[in-house]
Amino acid sequence: MSVPRTDPAPLDIPRGLAGVVVTDTALGDVRGREGFYHYRHYSAIDLARSRGFEDVWYLMFHGELPDRAESAAFAARAAGPRHLPAEVRAALPALARAGTVSGPLAGLRSALSLLGASAGLRPVYDIPAERRREDALALCAAVPTLLTALHRLGQGLEPVEPRDDLPFAANYLYMLTGTEPDAARASAVERYLISTIDHGFNASTFTARVVASTGADVAACLVAAVGALSGPLHGGAPSRALDTLDAIGTPDRIDSWIRGQVLGGGRIMGFGHPVYRTEDPRSRMLRSIAQEFGGPLVDFAVEVEQRVEAILAELKPGRELHTNVEFYAGVVMELCGLPREMFTPTFCAARVVGWSANILEQAADSKIIRPAARYTGTPPPQPVPPPDRPRGSPR
């Protein structure tokens, strides 16, 4: 017989929690219908155009932009943890060998766990806010070192030690290539990194907050976020957007290729976003950065963008589809000399700051995140069947 429910029935909510408000945040928001998003109370794009990465990192952690003295002090504090402990450096070759197929993000999960253990990180539940912030700062500073070292080791190259005198983006490019970047490339990558620090309650940010709500240490929260980012439905793939340009090949094939994809129900990588219903502001900024470099790749990308929108308007009237952050991010990173397998890890090197800010905010709230699920299986309780007789036993 069935037992009537005595607990409240779960609310009727959309699949995937789409549009459901799960908490309050002072870190920022995405306003998809307007094509706008912000960090704290500043436009994220305005920040990318006018401030350095470390200043925006400070804003996310402290709630306000630093003055010149605070900016210099914070940059100096964030440079020290770029250098990895000996026990972590010693483990990186094995992690790189194990991740020859999966790449640096897979190795980063293990490396972050090891780094957290070697630093003796304690649960955020047990430590004061300032200690949590210092733990998060150290891990954010180390992530670019870990990612570039894992990549280089996977390519049979020696890791490049970080430099304390270079800003975040320039140091990242230096560790990746072994050469100090010119100002134009460092600036382009820095603006990209700032624009991807945070972006609402996406899957990896929400994952980080769920783990933080349990009181776990910062490294555990970040490992969970990296795991969520690694999924192809979330992490994005700027390299796949470039693959689209490669597949089209030449301007004379643009229309036929796009029409084939649209009429065949295929996806056009680098277009569309689950939140924006207008142009992605990150794509708009990255297009302008690409055009600063100029060249055949940029001209081709702009032409493809224009033709996709025009053909969609013809074949699917009323359905707006614009470039997302991946499309021009891939173009910009290609122009700056980053290998395609490092596009998503580069995104991660920035997003770790946003995850950490969310972890710090969540840690200030002792309520564990514990949603409900709607059971749809066979009505319980059913009679428990007896075990099968052993094979070969007499009947």
BALOBA-1460 file (C-alpha; in Angstrom, 3 decimals):
// residues 395
<rec num="1" residu="m" x="0.000" y="0.000" z="0.000"/>
<rec num="2" residu="s" x="1.165" y="3.521" z="-0.617"/>
<rec num="3" residu="v" x="1.947" y="5.920" z="2.194"/>
<rec num="4" residu="p" x="0.509" y="9.435" z="1.838"/>
<rec num="5" residu="r" x="3.009" y="12.306" z="1.808"/>
<rec num="6" residu="t" x="3.200" y="14.440" z="4.901"/>
<rec num="7" residu="d" x="6.041" y="16.725" z="3.789"/>
<rec num="8" residu="p" x="5.402" y="19.693" z="1.477"/>
<rec num="9" residu="a" x="5.360" y="18.905" z="-2.226"/>
<rec num="10" residu="p" x="8.289" y="20.441" z="-4.145"/>
<rec num="11" residu="l" x="7.577" y="23.614" z="-6.056"/>
<rec num="12" residu="d" x="6.853" y="23.334" z="-9.748"/>
<rec num="13" residu="i" x="10.085" y="24.760" z="-11.145"/>
<rec num="14" residu="p" x="11.580" y="24.726" z="-14.660"/>
<rec num="15" residu="r" x="14.135" y="22.098" z="-15.621"/>
<rec num="16" residu="g" x="17.703" y="23.144" z="-14.961"/>
<rec num="17" residu="l" x="16.501" y="25.878" z="-12.562"/>
<rec num="18" residu="a" x="16.238" y="28.239" z="-15.543"/>
<rec num="19" residu="g" x="15.317" y="31.705" z="-14.262"/>
<rec num="20" residu="v" x="15.026" y="30.540" z="-10.647"/>
<rec num="21" residu="v" x="16.589" y="32.910" z="-8.119"/>
<rec num="22" residu="v" x="18.610" y="30.822" z="-5.672"/>
<rec num="23" residu="t" x="20.380" y="33.487" z="-3.620"/>
<rec num="24" residu="d" x="21.274" y="37.165" z="-3.357"/>
<rec num="25" residu="t" x="24.592" y="38.445" z="-4.656"/>
<rec num="26" residu="a" x="26.432" y="41.767" z="-4.690"/>
<rec num="27" residu="l" x="29.005" y="40.526" z="-7.210"/>
<rec num="28" residu="g" x="27.222" y="41.299" z="-10.461"/>
<rec num="29" residu="d" x="24.482" y="40.305" z="-12.867"/>
<rec num="30" residu="v" x="23.691" y="39.607" z="-16.524"/>
<rec num="31" residu="r" x="20.814" y="41.465" z="-18.165"/>
<rec num="32" residu="g" x="20.321" y="39.400" z="-21.280"/>
<rec num="33" residu="r" x="17.583" y="41.407" z="-22.979"/>
<rec num="34" residu="e" x="19.708" y="44.556" z="-22.739"/>
<rec num="35" residu="g" x="22.994" y="42.930" z="-23.722"/>
<rec num="36" residu="f" x="24.651" y="44.147" z="-20.532"/>
<rec num="37" residu="y" x="26.499" y="42.632" z="-17.576"/>
<rec num="38" residu="h" x="28.399" y="44.097" z="-14.667"/>
<rec num="39" residu="y" x="30.902" y="43.400" z="-11.901"/>
<rec num="40" residu="r" x="29.740" y="44.964" z="-8.645"/>
<rec num="41" residu="h" x="28.308" y="48.321" z="-9.792"/>
<rec num="42" residu="y" x="30.492" y="48.819" z="-12.880"/>
<rec num="43" residu="s" x="30.011" y="47.721" z="-16.476"/>
<rec num="44" residu="a" x="32.308" y="44.742" z="-17.034"/>
<rec num="45" residu="i" x="33.161" y="46.005" z="-20.515"/>
<rec num="46" residu="d" x="34.008" y="49.476" z="-19.207"/>
<rec num="47" residu="l" x="36.321" y="47.852" z="-16.674"/>
<rec num="48" residu="a" x="37.991" y="45.763" z="-19.380"/>
<rec num="49" residu="r" x="38.633" y="48.901" z="-21.421"/>
<rec num="50" residu="s" x="39.949" y="51.063" z="-18.607"/>
<rec num="51" residu="r" x="41.461" y="48.979" z="-15.790"/>
<rec num="52" residu="g" x="44.075" y="46.265" z="-15.344"/>
<rec num="53" residu="f" x="43.274" y="42.691" z="-14.398"/>
<rec num="54" residu="e" x="44.559" y="43.030" z="-10.842"/>
<rec num="55" residu="d" x="42.322" y="46.065" z="-10.221"/>
<rec num="56" residu="v" x="39.211" y="44.128" z="-11.261"/>
<rec num="57" residu="w" x="40.361" y="41.156" z="-9.173"/>
<rec num="58" residu="y" x="40.617" y="43.543" z="-6.186"/>
<rec num="59" residu="l" x="37.122" y="44.862" z="-6.951"/>
<rec num="60" residu="m" x="35.637" y="41.362" z="-6.948"/>
<rec num="61" residu="f" x="37.310" y="40.449" z="-3.657"/>
<rec num="62" residu="h" x="36.967" y="43.749" z="-1.774"/>
<rec num="63" residu="g" x="33.883" y="45.418" z="-3.257"/>
<rec num="64" residu="e" x="35.561" y="48.592" z="-4.509"/>
<rec num="65" residu="l" x="38.231" y="49.600" z="-6.978"/>
<rec num="66" residu="p" x="41.678" y="50.242" z="-5.525"/>
<rec num="67" residu="d" x="43.495" y="53.560" z="-5.565"/>
<rec num="68" residu="r" x="47.038" y="53.621" z="-6.971"/>
<rec num="69" residu="a" x="48.708" y="52.599" z="-3.707"/>
<rec num="70" residu="e" x="46.207" y="49.800" z="-3.054"/>
<rec num="71" residu="s" x="46.552" y="48.611" z="-6.644"/>
<rec num="72" residu="a" x="50.347" y="48.371" z="-6.396"/>
<rec num="73" residu="a" x="50.197" y="46.615" z="-3.029"/>
<rec num="74" residu="f" x="47.614" y="44.105" z="-4.248"/>
<rec num="75" residu="a" x="49.569" y="43.343" z="-7.439"/>
<rec num="76" residu="a" x="52.676" y="42.671" z="-5.338"/>
<rec num="77" residu="r" x="50.731" y="40.388" z="-2.988"/>
<rec num="78" residu="a" x="49.207" y="38.489" z="-5.921"/>
<rec num="79" residu="a" x="52.603" y="37.934" z="-7.580"/>
<rec num="80" residu="g" x="54.166" y="35.904" z="-4.769"/>
<rec num="81" residu="p" x="51.832" y="32.877" z="-4.913"/>
<rec num="82" residu="r" x="52.536" y="32.470" z="-8.632"/>
<rec num="83" residu="h" x="55.537" y="30.402" z="-7.560"/>
<rec num="84" residu="l" x="54.554" y="26.803" z="-6.792"/>
<rec num="85" residu="p" x="55.732" y="24.732" z="-3.813"/>
<rec num="86" residu="a" x="58.373" y="22.136" z="-4.636"/>
<rec num="87" residu="e" x="56.060" y="19.186" z="-3.967"/>
<rec num="88" residu="v" x="53.490" y="20.531" z="-6.439"/>
<rec num="89" residu="r" x="56.099" y="21.256" z="-9.138"/>
<rec num="90" residu="a" x="57.438" y="17.723" z="-8.757"/>
<rec num="91" residu="a" x="54.008" y="16.212" z="-9.476"/>
<rec num="92" residu="l" x="53.275" y="18.208" z="-12.633"/>
<rec num="93" residu="p" x="55.178" y="16.010" z="-15.144"/>
<rec num="94" residu="a" x="53.104" y="12.965" z="-14.156"/>
<rec num="95" residu="l" x="49.872" y="14.974" z="-14.368"/>
<rec num="96" residu="a" x="50.854" y="16.254" z="-17.802"/>
<rec num="97" residu="r" x="51.626" y="12.736" z="-19.044"/>
<rec num="98" residu="a" x="48.298" y="11.473" z="-17.716"/>
<rec num="99" residu="g" x="46.434" y="14.289" z="-19.447"/>
<rec num="100" residu="t" x="47.839" y="13.982" z="-22.959"/>
<rec num="101" residu="v" x="44.297" y="13.467" z="-24.297"/>
<rec num="102" residu="s" x="42.200" y="15.449" z="-21.824"/>
<rec num="103" residu="g" x="44.539" y="18.445" z="-21.617"/>
<rec num="104" residu="p" x="45.550" y="20.937" z="-18.923"/>
<rec num="105" residu="l" x="42.090" y="21.332" z="-17.360"/>
<rec num="106" residu="a" x="42.087" y="17.700" z="-16.249"/>
<rec num="107" residu="g" x="45.541" y="18.107" z="-14.729"/>
<rec num="108" residu="l" x="44.445" y="21.344" z="-13.061"/>
<rec num="109" residu="r" x="41.839" y="19.516" z="-10.979"/>
<rec num="110" residu="s" x="44.471" y="17.235" z="-9.473"/>
<rec num="111" residu="a" x="47.031" y="20.026" z="-9.165"/>
<rec num="112" residu="l" x="44.607" y="22.250" z="-7.270"/>
<rec num="113" residu="s" x="43.817" y="19.421" z="-4.862"/>
<rec num="114" residu="l" x="47.516" y="18.878" z="-4.257"/>
<rec num="115" residu="l" x="48.177" y="22.592" z="-3.858"/>
<rec num="116" residu="g" x="45.362" y="22.918" z="-1.341"/>
<rec num="117" residu="a" x="46.621" y="19.943" z="0.632"/>
<rec num="118" residu="s" x="50.235" y="21.137" z="0.602"/>
<rec num="119" residu="a" x="49.130" y="24.562" z="1.858"/>
<rec num="120" residu="g" x="47.086" y="22.984" z="4.628"/>
<rec num="121" residu="l" x="43.921" y="24.791" z="3.571"/>
<rec num="122" residu="r" x="41.174" y="24.534" z="6.162"/>
<rec num="123" residu="p" x="37.417" y="24.508" z="5.543"/>
<rec num="124" residu="v" x="36.005" y="27.978" z="4.946"/>
<rec num="125" residu="y" x="33.497" y="27.190" z="7.706"/>
<rec num="126" residu="d" x="36.322" y="27.120" z="10.260"/>
<rec num="127" residu="i" x="38.324" y="30.210" z="9.294"/>
<rec num="128" residu="p" x="37.720" y="33.982" z="9.340"/>
<rec num="129" residu="a" x="36.900" y="35.999" z="6.246"/>
<rec num="130" residu="e" x="40.421" y="37.413" z="5.846"/>
<rec num="131" residu="r" x="41.963" y="33.929" z="5.868"/>
<rec num="132" residu="r" x="39.457" y="32.773" z="3.256"/>
<rec num="133" residu="r" x="40.409" y="35.731" z="1.069"/>
<rec num="134" residu="e" x="44.124" y="34.976" z="1.380"/>
<rec num="135" residu="d" x="43.528" y="31.314" z="0.488"/>
<rec num="136" residu="a" x="41.509" y="32.337" z="-2.570"/>
<rec num="137" residu="l" x="44.116" y="34.877" z="-3.672"/>
<rec num="138" residu="a" x="46.919" y="32.304" z="-3.472"/>
<rec num="139" residu="l" x="45.004" y="29.769" z="-5.558"/>
<rec num="140" residu="c" x="43.934" y="32.317" z="-8.180"/>
<rec num="141" residu="a" x="47.552" y="33.426" z="-8.537"/>
<rec num="142" residu="a" x="48.770" y="29.838" z="-8.942"/>
<rec num="143" residu="v" x="46.243" y="28.707" z="-11.572"/>
<rec num="144" residu="p" x="47.973" y="30.387" z="-14.564"/>
<rec num="145" residu="t" x="51.294" y="28.860" z="-13.470"/>
<rec num="146" residu="l" x="49.713" y="25.412" z="-13.216"/>
<rec num="147" residu="l" x="47.941" y="25.649" z="-16.578"/>
<rec num="148" residu="t" x="50.954" y="26.886" z="-18.538"/>
<rec num="149" residu="a" x="53.293" y="24.380" z="-16.888"/>
<rec num="150" residu="l" x="50.949" y="21.475" z="-17.659"/>
<rec num="151" residu="h" x="50.631" y="22.615" z="-21.268"/>
<rec num="152" residu="r" x="54.358" y="23.015" z="-21.811"/>
<rec num="153" residu="l" x="55.159" y="19.689" z="-20.153"/>
<rec num="154" residu="g" x="52.565" y="18.049" z="-22.387"/>
<rec num="155" residu="q" x="54.402" y="19.494" z="-25.384"/>
<rec num="156" residu="g" x="57.768" y="18.161" z="-24.179"/>
<rec num="157" residu="l" x="58.916" y="21.616" z="-23.026"/>
<rec num="158" residu="e" x="60.149" y="22.807" z="-19.649"/>
<rec num="159" residu="p" x="57.807" y="25.062" z="-17.658"/>
<rec num="160" residu="v" x="58.664" y="28.752" z="-17.563"/>
<rec num="161" residu="e" x="58.974" y="30.252" z="-14.105"/>
<rec num="162" residu="p" x="56.653" y="33.207" z="-13.438"/>
<rec num="163" residu="r" x="57.979" y="36.734" z="-13.247"/>
<rec num="164" residu="d" x="56.930" y="38.987" z="-10.383"/>
<rec num="165" residu="d" x="57.526" y="42.150" z="-12.402"/>
<rec num="166" residu="l" x="54.939" y="41.383" z="-15.105"/>
<rec num="167" residu="p" x="51.198" y="42.048" z="-14.757"/>
<rec num="168" residu="f" x="48.816" y="39.083" z="-14.699"/>
<rec num="169" residu="a" x="48.083" y="38.837" z="-18.439"/>
<rec num="170" residu="a" x="51.627" y="39.539" z="-19.624"/>
<rec num="171" residu="n" x="53.005" y="37.000" z="-17.146"/>
<rec num="172" residu="y" x="50.502" y="34.407" z="-18.362"/>
<rec num="173" residu="l" x="51.616" y="34.856" z="-21.970"/>
<rec num="174" residu="y" x="55.262" y="34.820" z="-20.896"/>
<rec num="175" residu="m" x="54.841" y="31.512" z="-19.032"/>
<rec num="176" residu="l" x="52.952" y="30.038" z="-21.982"/>
<rec num="177" residu="t" x="55.380" y="31.014" z="-24.742"/>
<rec num="178" residu="g" x="58.677" y="31.717" z="-22.964"/>
<rec num="179" residu="t" x="58.785" y="35.162" z="-24.569"/>
<rec num="180" residu="e" x="57.674" y="38.456" z="-23.058"/>
<rec num="181" residu="p" x="54.674" y="39.602" z="-25.131"/>
<rec num="182" residu="d" x="54.483" y="42.927" z="-26.889"/>
<rec num="183" residu="a" x="52.141" y="45.540" z="-25.462"/>
<rec num="184" residu="a" x="49.399" y="45.017" z="-28.067"/>
<rec num="185" residu="r" x="49.052" y="41.297" z="-27.419"/>
<rec num="186" residu="a" x="49.286" y="41.664" z="-23.644"/>
<rec num="187" residu="s" x="46.569" y="44.321" z="-23.728"/>
<rec num="188" residu="a" x="44.305" y="42.252" z="-25.981"/>
<rec num="189" residu="v" x="44.548" y="39.169" z="-23.772"/>
<rec num="190" residu="e" x="44.118" y="41.246" z="-20.611"/>
<rec num="191" residu="r" x="40.883" y="42.773" z="-21.898"/>
<rec num="192" residu="y" x="39.649" y="39.304" z="-22.826"/>
<rec num="193" residu="l" x="40.543" y="37.939" z="-19.388"/>
<rec num="194" residu="i" x="38.785" y="40.795" z="-17.583"/>
<rec num="195" residu="s" x="35.664" y="40.312" z="-19.695"/>
<rec num="196" residu="t" x="35.406" y="36.646" z="-18.638"/>
<rec num="197" residu="i" x="36.041" y="36.930" z="-14.885"/>
<rec num="198" residu="d" x="32.372" y="36.481" z="-14.011"/>
<rec num="199" residu="h" x="29.053" y="36.049" z="-15.797"/>
<rec num="200" residu="g" x="26.126" y="35.430" z="-13.499"/>
<rec num="201" residu="f" x="25.110" y="32.087" z="-12.011"/>
<rec num="202" residu="n" x="26.434" y="29.826" z="-14.732"/>
<rec num="203" residu="a" x="26.903" y="26.116" z="-14.022"/>
<rec num="204" residu="s" x="30.494" y="26.305" z="-12.754"/>
<rec num="205" residu="t" x="29.851" y="29.348" z="-10.547"/>
<rec num="206" residu="f" x="26.780" y="27.702" z="-9.046"/>
<rec num="207" residu="t" x="28.790" y="24.511" z="-8.502"/>
<rec num="208" residu="a" x="31.481" y="26.457" z="-6.652"/>
<rec num="209" residu="r" x="28.847" y="28.033" z="-4.422"/>
<rec num="210" residu="v" x="27.157" y="24.715" z="-3.678"/>
<rec num="211" residu="v" x="30.453" y="23.246" z="-2.479"/>
<rec num="212" residu="a" x="31.272" y="26.434" z="-0.549"/>
<rec num="213" residu="s" x="27.900" y="26.163" z="1.193"/>
<rec num="214" residu="t" x="29.074" y="22.878" z="2.717"/>
<rec num="215" residu="g" x="31.975" y="24.731" z="4.342"/>
<rec num="216" residu="a" x="34.661" y="22.969" z="2.271"/>
<rec num="217" residu="d" x="38.075" y="24.558" z="1.681"/>
<rec num="218" residu="v" x="38.609" y="26.937" z="-1.233"/>
<rec num="219" residu="a" x="40.617" y="24.412" z="-3.270"/>
<rec num="220" residu="a" x="37.789" y="21.864" z="-3.071"/>
<rec num="221" residu="c" x="35.323" y="24.490" z="-4.292"/>
<rec num="222" residu="l" x="37.554" y="25.422" z="-7.223"/>
<rec num="223" residu="v" x="38.168" y="21.789" z="-8.203"/>
<rec num="224" residu="a" x="34.402" y="21.322" z="-8.428"/>
<rec num="225" residu="a" x="34.050" y="24.457" z="-10.553"/>
<rec num="226" residu="v" x="36.786" y="23.302" z="-12.953"/>
<rec num="227" residu="g" x="34.988" y="19.982" z="-13.274"/>
<rec num="228" residu="a" x="31.785" y="21.779" z="-14.262"/>
<rec num="229" residu="l" x="33.653" y="23.991" z="-16.719"/>
<rec num="230" residu="s" x="35.173" y="20.956" z="-18.439"/>
<rec num="231" residu="g" x="31.777" y="19.803" z="-19.678"/>
<rec num="232" residu="p" x="31.256" y="20.606" z="-23.386"/>
<rec num="233" residu="l" x="27.826" y="22.146" z="-22.727"/>
<rec num="234" residu="h" x="29.359" y="24.747" z="-20.432"/>
<rec num="235" residu="g" x="33.068" y="25.299" z="-20.919"/>
<rec num="236" residu="g" x="32.623" y="26.570" z="-24.394"/>
<rec num="237" residu="a" x="35.128" y="26.084" z="-27.123"/>
<rec num="238" residu="p" x="36.547" y="29.158" z="-28.828"/>
<rec num="239" residu="s" x="38.622" y="26.731" z="-30.859"/>
<rec num="240" residu="r" x="35.413" y="25.220" z="-32.264"/>
<rec num="241" residu="a" x="34.371" y="28.668" z="-33.447"/>
<rec num="242" residu="l" x="37.653" y="28.826" z="-35.339"/>
<rec num="243" residu="d" x="36.934" y="25.336" z="-36.649"/>
<rec num="244" residu="t" x="33.792" y="26.833" z="-38.229"/>
<rec num="245" residu="l" x="35.925" y="29.382" z="-40.082"/>
<rec num="246" residu="d" x="38.267" y="26.585" z="-41.131"/>
<rec num="247" residu="a" x="35.343" y="24.484" z="-42.388"/>
<rec num="248" residu="i" x="34.010" y="27.351" z="-44.505"/>
<rec num="249" residu="g" x="37.480" y="27.980" z="-45.842"/>
<rec num="250" residu="t" x="37.027" y="30.844" z="-48.291"/>
<rec num="251" residu="p" x="34.589" y="33.753" z="-48.693"/>
<rec num="252" residu="d" x="32.933" y="32.220" z="-51.768"/>
<rec num="253" residu="r" x="31.777" y="29.233" z="-49.655"/>
<rec num="254" residu="i" x="30.221" y="31.252" z="-46.817"/>
<rec num="255" residu="d" x="26.612" y="31.325" z="-48.012"/>
<rec num="256" residu="s" x="26.402" y="27.707" z="-49.139"/>
<rec num="257" residu="w" x="27.984" y="26.431" z="-45.927"/>
<rec num="258" residu="i" x="25.714" y="28.494" z="-43.670"/>
<rec num="259" residu="r" x="22.577" y="27.568" z="-45.599"/>
<rec num="260" residu="g" x="23.524" y="23.917" z="-45.368"/>
<rec num="261" residu="q" x="23.946" y="24.151" z="-41.600"/>
<rec num="262" residu="v" x="20.721" y="26.075" z="-41.008"/>
<rec num="263" residu="l" x="18.537" y="23.949" z="-43.293"/>
<rec num="264" residu="g" x="20.113" y="20.741" z="-42.000"/>
<rec num="265" residu="g" x="19.468" y="21.671" z="-38.376"/>
<rec num="266" residu="g" x="23.180" y="21.859" z="-37.545"/>
<rec num="267" residu="r" x="24.817" y="24.187" z="-35.062"/>
<rec num="268" residu="i" x="26.954" y="27.155" z="-36.021"/>
<rec num="269" residu="m" x="29.636" y="27.267" z="-33.350"/>
<rec num="270" residu="g" x="30.264" y="30.679" z="-31.831"/>
<rec num="271" residu="f" x="26.670" y="31.841" z="-32.296"/>
<rec num="272" residu="g" x="23.820" y="31.950" z="-29.797"/>
<rec num="273" residu="h" x="23.715" y="32.294" z="-26.018"/>
<rec num="274" residu="p" x="21.273" y="30.960" z="-23.378"/>
<rec num="275" residu="v" x="20.908" y="34.392" z="-21.733"/>
<rec num="276" residu="y" x="21.512" y="37.126" z="-24.304"/>
<rec num="277" residu="r" x="18.664" y="37.970" z="-26.650"/>
<rec num="278" residu="t" x="20.730" y="40.637" z="-28.356"/>
<rec num="279" residu="e" x="24.407" y="40.999" z="-29.179"/>
<rec num="280" residu="d" x="26.761" y="39.615" z="-26.532"/>
<rec num="281" residu="p" x="28.659" y="42.669" z="-25.209"/>
<rec num="282" residu="r" x="31.801" y="40.572" z="-24.850"/>
<rec num="283" residu="s" x="31.654" y="39.663" z="-28.527"/>
<rec num="284" residu="r" x="31.232" y="43.321" z="-29.457"/>
<rec num="285" residu="m" x="34.341" y="44.282" z="-27.509"/>
<rec num="286" residu="l" x="36.387" y="41.359" z="-28.799"/>
<rec num="287" residu="r" x="35.422" y="42.183" z="-32.382"/>
<rec num="288" residu="s" x="36.848" y="45.663" z="-31.883"/>
<rec num="289" residu="i" x="40.033" y="44.170" z="-30.402"/>
<rec num="290" residu="a" x="40.386" y="41.836" z="-33.386"/>
<rec num="291" residu="q" x="39.915" y="44.770" z="-35.745"/>
<rec num="292" residu="e" x="42.766" y="46.588" z="-34.010"/>
<rec num="293" residu="f" x="45.007" y="43.804" z="-35.334"/>
<rec num="294" residu="g" x="43.259" y="43.544" z="-38.707"/>
<rec num="295" residu="g" x="44.206" y="41.073" z="-41.411"/>
<rec num="296" residu="p" x="42.538" y="38.364" z="-43.516"/>
<rec num="297" residu="l" x="41.324" y="36.263" z="-40.561"/>
<rec num="298" residu="v" x="39.543" y="39.228" z="-39.002"/>
<rec num="299" residu="d" x="37.977" y="40.326" z="-42.283"/>
<rec num="300" residu="f" x="36.786" y="36.767" z="-42.908"/>
<rec num="301" residu="a" x="35.308" y="36.441" z="-39.403"/>
<rec num="302" residu="v" x="33.400" y="39.711" z="-39.739"/>
<rec num="303" residu="e" x="32.025" y="38.651" z="-43.136"/>
<rec num="304" residu="v" x="30.904" y="35.273" z="-41.740"/>
<rec num="305" residu="e" x="29.183" y="37.010" z="-38.821"/>
<rec num="306" residu="q" x="27.297" y="39.348" z="-41.150"/>
<rec num="307" residu="r" x="26.216" y="36.558" z="-43.501"/>
<rec num="308" residu="v" x="25.039" y="34.279" z="-40.658"/>
<rec num="309" residu="e" x="22.761" y="37.027" z="-39.368"/>
<rec num="310" residu="a" x="21.483" y="37.888" z="-42.852"/>
<rec num="311" residu="i" x="20.785" y="34.271" z="-43.867"/>
<rec num="312" residu="l" x="19.067" y="33.517" z="-40.558"/>
<rec num="313" residu="a" x="16.848" y="36.567" z="-41.029"/>
<rec num="314" residu="e" x="15.891" y="35.151" z="-44.439"/>
<rec num="315" residu="l" x="15.438" y="31.479" z="-43.522"/>
<rec num="316" residu="k" x="14.295" y="31.799" z="-39.893"/>
<rec num="317" residu="p" x="12.574" y="35.189" z="-39.624"/>
<rec num="318" residu="g" x="12.092" y="36.298" z="-36.042"/>
<rec num="319" residu="r" x="14.896" y="34.129" z="-34.706"/>
<rec num="320" residu="e" x="17.817" y="36.304" z="-33.663"/>
<rec num="321" residu="l" x="21.206" y="34.657" z="-33.420"/>
<rec num="322" residu="h" x="24.319" y="36.672" z="-32.687"/>
<rec num="323" residu="t" x="27.946" y="35.857" z="-32.025"/>
<rec num="324" residu="n" x="28.765" y="34.880" z="-28.457"/>
<rec num="325" residu="v" x="32.018" y="35.386" z="-26.572"/>
<rec num="326" residu="e" x="33.581" y="32.291" z="-28.148"/>
<rec num="327" residu="f" x="33.538" y="33.519" z="-31.739"/>
<rec num="328" residu="y" x="35.817" y="36.530" z="-31.511"/>
<rec num="329" residu="a" x="37.648" y="35.200" z="-28.449"/>
<rec num="330" residu="g" x="39.005" y="32.476" z="-30.691"/>
<rec num="331" residu="v" x="40.038" y="35.015" z="-33.299"/>
<rec num="332" residu="v" x="41.764" y="37.259" z="-30.734"/>
<rec num="333" residu="m" x="43.633" y="34.388" z="-29.078"/>
<rec num="334" residu="e" x="44.725" y="33.036" z="-32.451"/>
<rec num="335" residu="l" x="46.082" y="36.470" z="-33.362"/>
<rec num="336" residu="c" x="47.912" y="36.636" z="-30.025"/>
<rec num="337" residu="g" x="49.656" y="33.315" z="-30.660"/>
<rec num="338" residu="l" x="47.858" y="31.098" z="-28.156"/>
<rec num="339" residu="p" x="47.551" y="27.431" z="-29.192"/>
<rec num="340" residu="r" x="43.953" y="26.324" z="-29.652"/>
<rec num="341" residu="e" x="44.153" y="23.690" z="-26.922"/>
<rec num="342" residu="m" x="44.815" y="26.533" z="-24.463"/>
<rec num="343" residu="f" x="41.762" y="28.635" z="-25.339"/>
<rec num="344" residu="t" x="39.442" y="27.169" z="-22.686"/>
<rec num="345" residu="p" x="42.222" y="26.933" z="-20.045"/>
<rec num="346" residu="t" x="42.885" y="30.644" z="-20.667"/>
<rec num="347" residu="f" x="39.210" y="31.327" z="-19.983"/>
<rec num="348" residu="c" x="39.620" y="29.322" z="-16.764"/>
<rec num="349" residu="a" x="42.633" y="31.408" z="-15.706"/>
<rec num="350" residu="a" x="40.295" y="34.415" z="-15.529"/>
<rec num="351" residu="r" x="37.097" y="32.756" z="-14.330"/>
<rec num="352" residu="v" x="38.869" y="31.368" z="-11.257"/>
<rec num="353" residu="v" x="38.739" y="34.919" z="-9.843"/>
<rec num="354" residu="g" x="34.970" y="35.068" z="-10.334"/>
<rec num="355" residu="w" x="34.508" y="31.632" z="-8.815"/>
<rec num="356" residu="s" x="36.607" y="32.651" z="-5.822"/>
<rec num="357" residu="a" x="34.617" y="35.843" z="-5.270"/>
<rec num="358" residu="n" x="31.445" y="33.754" z="-5.271"/>
<rec num="359" residu="i" x="33.009" y="31.261" z="-2.864"/>
<rec num="360" residu="l" x="33.895" y="34.089" z="-0.476"/>
<rec num="361" residu="e" x="30.396" y="35.521" z="-0.685"/>
<rec num="362" residu="q" x="28.787" y="32.116" z="-0.150"/>
<rec num="363" residu="a" x="31.078" y="31.317" z="2.788"/>
<rec num="364" residu="a" x="29.626" y="34.291" z="4.651"/>
<rec num="365" residu="d" x="26.253" y="32.487" z="4.656"/>
<rec num="366" residu="s" x="26.118" y="29.359" z="6.809"/>
<rec num="367" residu="k" x="23.017" y="27.955" z="5.050"/>
<rec num="368" residu="i" x="23.818" y="24.846" z="3.008"/>
<rec num="369" residu="i" x="22.360" y="24.706" z="-0.509"/>
<rec num="370" residu="r" x="20.054" y="21.723" z="-0.548"/>
<rec num="371" residu="p" x="17.384" y="21.804" z="-3.304"/>
<rec num="372" residu="a" x="14.630" y="19.241" z="-3.736"/>
<rec num="373" residu="a" x="13.976" y="16.792" z="-6.569"/>
<rec num="374" residu="r" x="10.667" y="15.476" z="-7.871"/>
<rec num="375" residu="y" x="10.510" y="11.675" z="-7.654"/>
<rec num="376" residu="t" x="9.091" y="10.104" z="-10.847"/>
<rec num="377" residu="g" x="9.841" y="6.408" z="-10.309"/>
<rec num="378" residu="t" x="7.554" y="3.508" z="-9.357"/>
<rec num="379" residu="p" x="5.299" y="4.526" z="-6.433"/>
<rec num="380" residu="p" x="6.819" y="3.349" z="-3.135"/>
<rec num="381" residu="p" x="6.783" y="1.304" z="-1.021"/>
<rec num="382" residu="q" x="6.627" y="-1.871" z="-3.091"/>
<rec num="383" residu="p" x="7.007" y="-5.364" z="-1.561"/>
<rec num="384" residu="v" x="10.660" y="-6.402" z="-1.424"/>
<rec num="385" residu="p" x="10.996" y="-9.561" z="-3.560"/>
<rec num="386" residu="p" x="12.762" y="-12.586" z="-2.090"/>
<rec num="387" residu="p" x="16.276" y="-13.268" z="-3.357"/>
<rec num="388" residu="d" x="16.613" y="-15.658" z="-6.283"/>
<rec num="389" residu="r" x="17.465" y="-19.282" z="-5.409"/>
<rec num="390" residu="p" x="21.173" y="-20.065" z="-5.912"/>
<rec num="391" residu="r" x="21.905" y="-21.599" z="-9.269"/>
<rec num="392" residu="g" x="21.866" y="-25.406" z="-9.206"/>
<rec num="393" residu="s" x="19.829" y="-25.634" z="-5.956"/>
<rec num="394" residu="p" x="17.043" y="-28.310" z="-5.861"/>
<rec num="395" residu="r" x="13.530" y="-27.108" z="-6.629"/>
